[in-house]
Amino acid sequence: MMNPTDPAPVLDGKAMHALARRLWPLHRSITGEGTRQTLRILHEVLPGLSIHEIPSGTQVFDWTIPDEWTMRSATLTGPDGEVVIDYADSNLHVVGYSIPVDVTLELSDLQEHLHSIPEQPDAIPYVTSYYNPRWGFCLTDEQRQGLRPGSYRAVIDSSLEPGSLTYADLVLAGESTDEIFISTYVCHPSLANNELSGPLVATALASYIASLPRHHYTYRFAFTPESIGAIAYADRNLEVLRKNVVAAINLSCIGDDRAYTYLASRNGNLRIDREAKRAIRSRENVREYTYLGRGSDERHYGAPGVDLPMISLMRSRYADYPEYHTSLDDLDRVVTPTGLQGGFDLVREVIDAMESEPVLVTTVRGEPQLGKRGLYHTVQKKSTPEDVMLRTNVLAYADGHHTIHDMVELFDAPLSTLRPMVDELIDHGLVYEMHESRRVSPGVPA
């Protein structure tokens, strides 16, 4: 565990992009040495990062950790002896988790093992088959259409054997044990926005938090393989996550220069939802989705039985940009230093708001008697004065989850009106301000 007062590098967009170039060629998957290498490099930037292994065959919720996949080499050789596909040229050329094979097939029989995208003829698709044994090659459709009839030798030198799944986490202790949880994934080979942008922005954010002289919340960062890694992390840490996490953010596809995207929690109206919406709506080219639009690890952390208060923040959402899951999702045409910086700035703005903006908490169970405090009209009339209704509205939402800026939006009332009213309620001991906490008890004096 790092001490938040320890000095740490703060990565800007250029530094994140430079780090991406080191990580780009590694052969990542949901298991294997490429993922370990990735986490070891991140450990150079975040010395407090702890790397963990979970053995194959381990039960995690309803899932089982699979055998470890190791890729050594793969080639597809054509009828004239020419190597048509070489895994050394692109780690997208082989279907993820391909079983070992050495066969010779006619082109017509080979086709079922080939994958391309006719609509994107110059793109190599990213294809996986984690839980069903098969093999295959991925190539551009231009390459595929150029294959001549004849015999092709397909060789994939791989292994699927008992090993482990690797993940890493980092906890930056704050003044409180209440946690803000940041999740991202490390399992895609050579995909810039869909893979590397999340770990890069998470690393920069951890560096930023570690550089602060003080912070209220404890910050937990998890770098896991997507889906199975998140499931495993939640399984192993469920008790502490459910006890401590007050807000959570999944980072994915957060490095391009196009949109800014917010995907809501399953609840849809948590404190973290509202802070994210305020931050994102101050930007141009904004996309917002409900939890029904989920597709990454928010599915697992927000699922019933886990129930973490998690949103997702992105630039262009997965599947919403044309290069998604193809070789076109690269470090030159898609992910840029300015895109990464914009993604980082968005997340930092949300975190800064969580740190700086207190929630309001009532000290009285039920609605307090305002009349004896001179805060209610003395004669009962058919209509209630506007200021009295506003005062009771403040008390109704002083539940430990709403800030004064939430109330500005809820009540459509100006801050200049609400702030004196809140201060008045504080002076009367009816409300106090604090950081949001899972241990807050509305109706109990501070």
Secondary structure by P-SEA (a helix, b strand, c coil): ccccccbbbbbcaaaaaaaaaaacccccccccaaaaaaaaaaaaacccbbbbbbcccccccccccccbbbbcbbbbbccccccccccccccccccccccccccccccccccccbbbbcccccbbbbbbbccccccbbbbcaaaaaaccccbbbbbbbccccbbbbbbbbbbbbccccccbbbbbbccccccccccaaaaaaaaaaaaaaaacccccbbbbbbbcccaaaaaaaaaacaaaaaacccbbbbbcccccccbbbbbbccccccaaaaaaaaaaaaccbbbbbcccccccccccccccccccbbbbbbccccccccccccccccccccccaaaaaaaaaaaaaaaaaaacbbbbbbcccccccccccccccccccccccaaaaaaaaaaaaccccccaaaaaaaacccaaaaaaaaaaaaaaccbbbbcccccccccccc
